[in-house]
Amino acid sequence: MPKKSLLIGCAVVIVIAGAATYHRSQRNAELNRQQGVKEEGLVTVSVATVENRAFNPSIPFTGNLLAMNRAELKAEVPGRVTRVLVQEGDTVKAGAVLSTQDEDDLSLAAQAAEAQAAQAQAQALQAKRDSERADMLLEKRSITRQAAQQAETANNAAAAAVRAAESQAGMAKVRMKKARILAPFEGQVARRMVQAGDVLMAGQSVFEVVDNRRLEIQAELPANAMSLVKPGQSVRFRVPGFQQPFTGTITQVSPMLSQDGRNLHVRMEVPNTDRLLKSGVFVEGLILGNGQTQAPSLPATLIKAEGQNGEVFVVENGVAKKRSVTVGPEQDGFRPVEGIPVGTQVVATGQDLVSEGSKLRIVMDAAKATAKANTKPTGK
């Protein structure tokens, strides 16, 4: 038994020693390779190849997503807030009560006004009967004409008092109704600016309600785009935080330019039935024209650009050369480029280590590296 254990222990030691020797040799080989690269002054990079790609004619735009149905609700009458029934983010139905003001006081005032109206109606009914009786007595010459006229005047005054009392009762009901803030449509409470106990002034903002199921983008385009845009065209835009692009449709093109003649106002509608997008988000996108054109292109992530002006490092005989290029708007992750022909190799990874004239050690084309990384191994 001791002999068998000794043999097993020796085998383990041999395996560990072999593994250590192998890793040491691999590390030494890598260090020797890096030292060789350093001595040769090479910068290790991968490259991408400029290739033809189909692009739609497009016009870039920026703007903010806004709910088509949005409302800032304000207090119509002054008063103290007695109840707030919603929180920010709550979904509400059209006509739902959001808050109330002076409920008890207004209710008592409305009841008092209704009671006064009822009393005035009763007095008017009695005055009418007295006037009719006076007319009958006048015909029989039992009273003077003056007395009959006085009864008629009292009747008219009582009728006027009824109208005044009913008006007061109606105003009390309207005031009580206006003291309840209602949702004007189905949507969500975007902002709540009031708490129970607050004293409101007429015209003070209390809630903002939005319906995000239909959004719009209002954008200003350069004047030279007026011949290229029309209602019905598709738009594509990106939203921070989302990988996938979103789409919409141009619904309105202004019939006139801005006062300075430089901008054209357009409006785009964006369906959002799942309410994934939120009102107020800044977006960047493209208005897509009809047809397609072929153009040299590169992945958008490889181009350092400001506006339409960009720079890339191309590979010429193993050396990096800086080239200025003109770039178009991004479509599906690629940008058209002018200034370098199709087939040109461009530095992809390692750009920050490269400068004009750097000698390059190319490890793999960026596109091939991506394809290889996405290929699943086969076998067991």
C-alpha positions as CSV (number, residue, x, y, z in Angstrom):
1,M,0.0,0.0,0.0
2,P,2.8,2.5,0.9
3,K,4.5,1.6,-2.4
4,K,1.4,2.3,-4.4
5,S,0.9,5.7,-2.7
6,L,4.5,6.6,-3.4
7,L,4.0,5.8,-7.1
8,I,0.9,8.0,-7.3
9,G,2.6,10.8,-5.5
10,C,5.5,10.6,-8.0
11,A,3.2,10.7,-10.9
12,V,1.4,13.8,-9.6
13,V,4.7,15.5,-9.0
14,I,5.8,14.7,-12.6
15,V,2.5,16.0,-14.0
16,I,2.7,19.3,-12.0
17,A,6.3,19.7,-13.1
18,G,5.5,19.1,-16.7
19,A,2.6,21.6,-16.7
20,A,4.8,24.2,-15.0
21,T,7.5,23.6,-17.6
22,Y,5.0,24.0,-20.5
23,H,3.5,27.2,-19.2
24,R,7.0,28.6,-18.5
25,S,8.0,27.8,-22.1
26,Q,4.8,29.4,-23.4
27,R,5.4,32.5,-21.4
28,N,9.0,32.8,-22.4
29,A,8.0,32.4,-26.1
30,E,5.4,35.2,-25.7
31,L,8.0,37.4,-24.0
32,N,10.5,36.7,-26.7
33,R,7.9,37.5,-29.4
34,Q,7.0,40.8,-27.7
35,Q,10.7,41.7,-27.3
36,G,11.1,41.0,-31.0
37,V,8.2,43.2,-31.9
38,K,9.5,45.9,-29.6
39,E,12.9,45.8,-31.2
40,E,11.5,45.9,-34.7
41,G,9.2,48.9,-33.7
42,L,6.0,47.1,-34.8
43,V,2.6,48.0,-33.6
44,T,0.1,45.1,-33.5
45,V,-3.2,46.0,-35.1
46,S,-6.1,44.4,-36.9
47,V,-7.5,45.9,-40.1
48,A,-10.8,46.3,-41.9
49,T,-11.2,46.5,-45.7
50,V,-13.2,49.2,-47.4
51,E,-16.0,47.6,-49.3
52,N,-18.9,48.6,-51.5
53,R,-22.3,48.8,-49.7
54,A,-25.8,49.9,-50.6
55,F,-27.0,53.1,-48.9
56,N,-30.4,54.9,-49.1
57,P,-30.3,58.6,-49.9
58,S,-30.7,60.2,-46.5
59,I,-31.0,63.4,-44.6
60,P,-29.7,63.5,-41.0
61,F,-31.8,65.2,-38.3
62,T,-32.0,65.6,-34.5
63,G,-34.9,66.3,-32.2
64,N,-36.8,65.3,-29.1
65,L,-39.5,62.7,-28.8
66,L,-42.7,64.3,-27.6
67,A,-46.1,62.8,-26.7
68,M,-48.7,63.8,-29.3
69,N,-51.3,64.0,-26.5
70,R,-49.7,65.9,-23.6
71,A,-51.3,68.4,-21.3
72,E,-50.1,70.6,-18.4
73,L,-53.1,70.9,-16.0
74,K,-53.6,74.0,-14.0
75,A,-55.8,75.0,-11.1
76,E,-58.9,76.8,-12.4
77,V,-60.0,78.2,-9.0
78,P,-58.0,79.1,-5.9
79,G,-58.2,76.9,-2.9
80,R,-56.6,74.5,-0.5
81,V,-55.8,71.0,-1.8
82,T,-57.6,68.4,0.2
83,R,-56.7,65.2,-1.7
84,V,-54.1,64.0,-4.2
85,L,-55.1,60.7,-5.7
86,V,-52.2,59.9,-8.0
87,Q,-48.4,59.6,-8.1
88,E,-45.9,60.3,-10.9
89,G,-45.9,57.4,-13.3
90,D,-49.5,56.3,-12.6
91,T,-51.7,55.3,-15.5
92,V,-55.0,57.1,-15.5
93,K,-58.2,56.9,-17.5
94,A,-59.9,59.9,-19.2
95,G,-61.9,61.8,-16.6
96,A,-60.1,60.3,-13.6
97,V,-59.9,62.6,-10.6
98,L,-56.3,63.6,-9.9
99,S,-56.8,66.0,-7.0
100,T,-59.5,68.0,-5.2
101,Q,-59.7,71.4,-3.5
102,D,-61.8,72.6,-0.5
103,E,-64.3,69.7,-0.9
104,D,-66.3,70.2,2.3
105,D,-66.5,74.0,2.0
106,L,-67.5,73.9,-1.7
107,S,-70.0,71.2,-1.0
108,L,-71.7,73.2,1.8
109,A,-71.7,76.3,-0.4
110,A,-73.4,74.4,-3.2
111,Q,-76.0,73.0,-0.8
112,A,-76.6,76.5,0.6
113,A,-77.0,77.9,-2.9
114,E,-79.5,75.1,-3.9
115,A,-81.5,75.8,-0.7
116,Q,-81.7,79.5,-1.5
117,A,-82.8,78.6,-5.0
118,A,-85.5,76.4,-3.6
119,Q,-86.7,79.1,-1.2
120,A,-86.8,81.6,-4.0
121,Q,-88.8,79.2,-6.2
122,A,-91.3,78.8,-3.4
123,Q,-91.6,82.5,-2.9
124,A,-92.0,83.0,-6.6
125,L,-94.8,80.5,-6.7
126,Q,-96.6,82.3,-4.0
127,A,-96.1,85.6,-5.7
128,K,-97.5,84.2,-8.9
129,R,-100.6,83.0,-7.1
130,D,-101.1,86.4,-5.4
131,S,-100.8,88.1,-8.8
132,E,-103.3,85.8,-10.4
133,R,-105.7,86.3,-7.5
134,A,-105.3,90.1,-7.7
135,D,-106.2,90.0,-11.4
136,M,-109.4,88.1,-10.6
137,L,-110.3,90.5,-7.9
138,L,-109.6,93.5,-10.2
139,E,-112.1,92.1,-12.7
140,K,-114.7,92.0,-9.9
141,R,-113.7,95.5,-8.9
142,S,-112.9,94.1,-5.4
143,I,-109.4,95.8,-5.3
144,T,-107.9,98.8,-6.9
145,R,-105.8,98.7,-10.1
146,Q,-102.8,99.9,-8.0
147,A,-103.1,96.9,-5.7
148,A,-103.2,94.6,-8.7
149,Q,-100.1,96.2,-10.2
150,Q,-98.2,95.9,-6.9
151,A,-99.0,92.1,-6.9
152,E,-97.7,91.8,-10.5
153,T,-94.5,93.7,-9.6
154,A,-94.0,91.4,-6.6
155,N,-94.4,88.4,-9.0
156,N,-91.9,89.7,-11.4
157,A,-89.4,90.4,-8.6
158,A,-89.8,86.9,-7.2
159,A,-89.2,85.4,-10.7
160,A,-86.0,87.5,-11.0
161,A,-84.9,86.3,-7.6
162,V,-85.4,82.7,-8.7
163,R,-83.1,83.3,-11.7
164,A,-80.5,84.9,-9.5
165,A,-80.6,82.1,-6.9
166,E,-80.4,79.4,-9.7
167,S,-77.4,81.2,-11.2
168,Q,-75.7,81.3,-7.8
169,A,-76.4,77.6,-7.4
170,G,-75.0,76.9,-10.8
171,M,-71.9,78.8,-10.1
172,A,-71.4,76.9,-6.9
173,K,-71.7,73.6,-8.8
174,V,-69.2,74.8,-11.4
175,R,-66.8,76.0,-8.8
176,M,-67.0,72.6,-7.1
177,K,-66.5,70.9,-10.4
178,K,-63.5,73.1,-11.3
179,A,-61.9,72.3,-7.9
180,R,-61.5,68.7,-9.1
181,I,-58.6,68.3,-11.4
182,L,-59.5,65.6,-14.0
183,A,-57.4,63.7,-16.5
184,P,-58.2,65.0,-20.0
185,F,-57.3,61.7,-21.7
186,E,-56.0,58.3,-21.0
187,G,-52.3,58.4,-20.2
188,Q,-49.7,58.6,-17.5
189,V,-48.9,61.2,-14.9
190,A,-45.5,62.6,-16.0
191,R,-45.2,65.3,-13.2
192,R,-47.0,66.0,-10.0
193,M,-46.4,69.5,-8.6
194,V,-48.9,69.5,-5.7
195,Q,-49.3,68.0,-2.2
196,A,-52.3,67.7,0.1
197,G,-52.5,70.9,2.1
198,D,-51.0,73.2,-0.6
199,V,-52.9,76.4,-1.3
200,L,-53.3,76.9,-5.0
201,M,-53.8,80.1,-7.0
202,A,-55.8,80.1,-10.2
203,G,-53.6,79.2,-13.1
204,Q,-51.0,77.4,-11.0
205,S,-49.6,74.2,-12.6
206,V,-50.5,71.0,-10.8
207,F,-50.0,68.0,-13.1
208,E,-48.6,67.1,-16.4
209,V,-50.2,64.1,-18.2
210,V,-48.8,62.4,-21.3
211,D,-50.0,59.6,-23.6
212,N,-46.9,57.9,-24.9
213,R,-48.7,55.5,-27.2
214,R,-48.2,58.0,-30.1
215,L,-45.1,60.1,-30.2
216,E,-43.8,62.8,-32.5
217,I,-40.5,64.4,-33.5
218,Q,-40.3,68.0,-34.6
219,A,-37.1,68.7,-36.5
220,E,-35.5,71.6,-38.3
221,L,-33.8,70.6,-41.7
222,P,-31.6,72.7,-43.9
223,A,-33.4,74.6,-46.6
224,N,-31.7,72.6,-49.4
225,A,-33.6,69.5,-48.1
226,M,-37.0,70.9,-49.1
227,S,-37.0,69.1,-52.5
228,L,-36.1,65.8,-50.9
229,V,-38.7,65.4,-48.1
230,K,-42.4,64.8,-48.3
231,P,-45.1,63.3,-46.1
232,G,-45.1,59.5,-46.1
233,Q,-41.3,59.1,-46.1
234,S,-39.8,56.7,-43.6
235,V,-37.4,57.9,-40.9
236,R,-35.0,55.8,-38.8
237,F,-33.5,57.0,-35.5
238,R,-31.6,55.8,-32.5
239,V,-32.3,56.3,-28.8
240,P,-29.7,56.3,-26.1
241,G,-29.8,53.0,-24.2
242,F,-31.3,50.9,-27.0
243,Q,-29.3,48.9,-29.5
244,Q,-32.0,48.6,-32.1
245,P,-33.1,51.5,-34.3
246,F,-36.7,52.8,-34.3
247,T,-38.8,53.9,-37.2
248,G,-41.4,56.6,-37.9
249,T,-43.1,58.5,-40.7
250,I,-43.1,62.1,-41.9
251,T,-46.6,63.4,-41.5
252,Q,-46.2,67.1,-42.1
253,V,-43.7,69.4,-44.0
254,S,-44.0,73.1,-43.4
255,P,-45.3,75.0,-46.4
256,M,-42.7,77.8,-45.7
257,L,-39.2,78.2,-44.5
258,S,-38.2,79.9,-41.3
259,Q,-38.0,83.6,-41.2
260,D,-34.3,83.6,-42.0
261,G,-34.9,81.2,-44.9
262,R,-32.4,78.7,-43.5
263,N,-34.6,75.9,-42.0
264,L,-37.5,73.7,-42.9
265,H,-39.8,72.5,-40.2
266,V,-41.0,68.8,-40.4
267,R,-43.0,66.7,-38.1
268,M,-42.7,62.9,-37.8
269,E,-45.0,60.4,-36.0
270,V,-43.7,57.4,-34.1
271,P,-45.9,54.5,-33.0
272,N,-45.2,53.4,-29.5
273,T,-48.0,51.1,-28.5
274,D,-45.8,49.2,-26.0
275,R,-44.7,52.5,-24.4
276,L,-41.1,51.5,-24.6
277,L,-40.0,55.0,-25.6
278,K,-40.5,58.0,-23.3
279,S,-41.4,61.5,-24.0
280,G,-38.6,64.1,-23.9
281,V,-35.8,61.8,-25.1
282,F,-33.2,63.3,-27.5
283,V,-32.8,61.3,-30.7
284,E,-30.6,61.4,-33.8
285,G,-31.8,59.8,-37.1
286,L,-32.1,59.8,-40.8
287,I,-34.9,60.6,-43.2
288,L,-34.6,57.8,-45.8
289,G,-35.2,58.6,-49.5
290,N,-36.2,56.1,-52.3
291,G,-33.7,53.9,-54.1
292,Q,-30.2,52.8,-53.2
293,T,-26.7,53.8,-54.3
294,Q,-23.4,51.8,-53.9
295,A,-20.6,53.6,-52.0
296,P,-17.3,52.6,-50.3
297,S,-18.0,52.1,-46.7
298,L,-16.4,51.2,-43.3
299,P,-17.9,50.3,-39.9
300,A,-19.0,53.5,-38.2
301,T,-17.0,52.6,-35.0
302,L,-13.7,52.7,-37.0
303,I,-14.0,56.4,-38.1
304,K,-13.1,59.3,-36.0
305,A,-15.2,62.1,-37.4
306,E,-16.5,65.6,-36.6
307,G,-19.5,66.2,-38.8
308,Q,-18.6,65.0,-42.3
309,N,-14.9,65.2,-41.8
310,G,-13.0,62.1,-40.6
311,E,-9.6,60.5,-40.3
312,V,-8.4,56.9,-40.7
313,F,-5.1,55.2,-40.9
314,V,-4.6,53.1,-44.0
315,V,-2.0,50.3,-44.5
316,E,0.6,50.9,-47.2
317,N,3.4,48.3,-47.4
318,G,3.0,47.5,-43.7
319,V,3.2,51.2,-42.7
320,A,0.4,53.4,-41.3
321,K,-0.6,56.5,-43.3
322,K,-3.1,59.0,-42.1
323,R,-5.9,59.9,-44.6
324,S,-8.6,62.5,-44.4
325,V,-12.0,61.2,-45.6
326,T,-15.5,62.6,-46.1
327,V,-18.1,60.5,-44.4
328,G,-21.9,60.2,-44.7
329,P,-24.6,59.4,-42.1
330,E,-24.5,56.0,-40.4
331,Q,-26.9,53.4,-41.8
332,D,-27.1,49.9,-40.2
333,G,-23.7,50.4,-38.5
334,F,-21.8,51.5,-41.6
335,R,-20.9,54.9,-43.0
336,P,-20.1,55.8,-46.6
337,V,-16.6,57.2,-47.1
338,E,-15.0,59.3,-49.8
339,G,-11.3,59.7,-50.2
340,I,-10.1,56.1,-50.1
341,P,-10.9,53.4,-52.7
342,V,-12.6,50.0,-52.3
343,G,-10.2,47.4,-51.1
344,T,-8.1,49.7,-49.0
345,Q,-7.0,48.2,-45.6
346,V,-7.8,50.5,-42.7
347,V,-6.5,50.1,-39.1
348,A,-9.3,48.8,-36.9
349,T,-8.1,47.8,-33.4
350,G,-5.0,49.5,-32.2
351,Q,-5.7,52.9,-33.6
352,D,-4.7,54.7,-30.4
353,L,-1.2,53.2,-30.6
354,V,-0.7,54.2,-34.3
355,S,0.7,57.4,-35.7
356,E,1.9,58.5,-39.1
357,G,4.6,56.2,-40.3
358,S,4.1,53.5,-37.7
359,K,5.3,50.0,-38.8
360,L,2.5,47.6,-38.4
361,R,2.1,43.9,-37.4
362,I,-1.3,42.8,-38.7
363,V,-2.9,40.0,-36.8
364,M,-6.3,39.5,-38.5
365,D,-8.8,41.4,-40.6
366,A,-11.4,42.9,-38.2
367,A,-14.3,41.4,-40.1
368,K,-12.7,38.0,-40.1
369,A,-12.0,38.3,-36.4
370,T,-15.6,39.1,-35.7
371,A,-16.8,36.2,-37.8
372,K,-14.4,33.8,-36.1
373,A,-15.5,35.0,-32.7
374,N,-19.1,34.4,-33.6
375,T,-18.5,30.9,-34.9
376,K,-19.5,28.2,-32.5
377,P,-17.0,25.3,-32.1
378,T,-18.2,21.9,-33.4
379,G,-17.6,18.4,-32.0
380,K,-17.7,17.2,-28.5
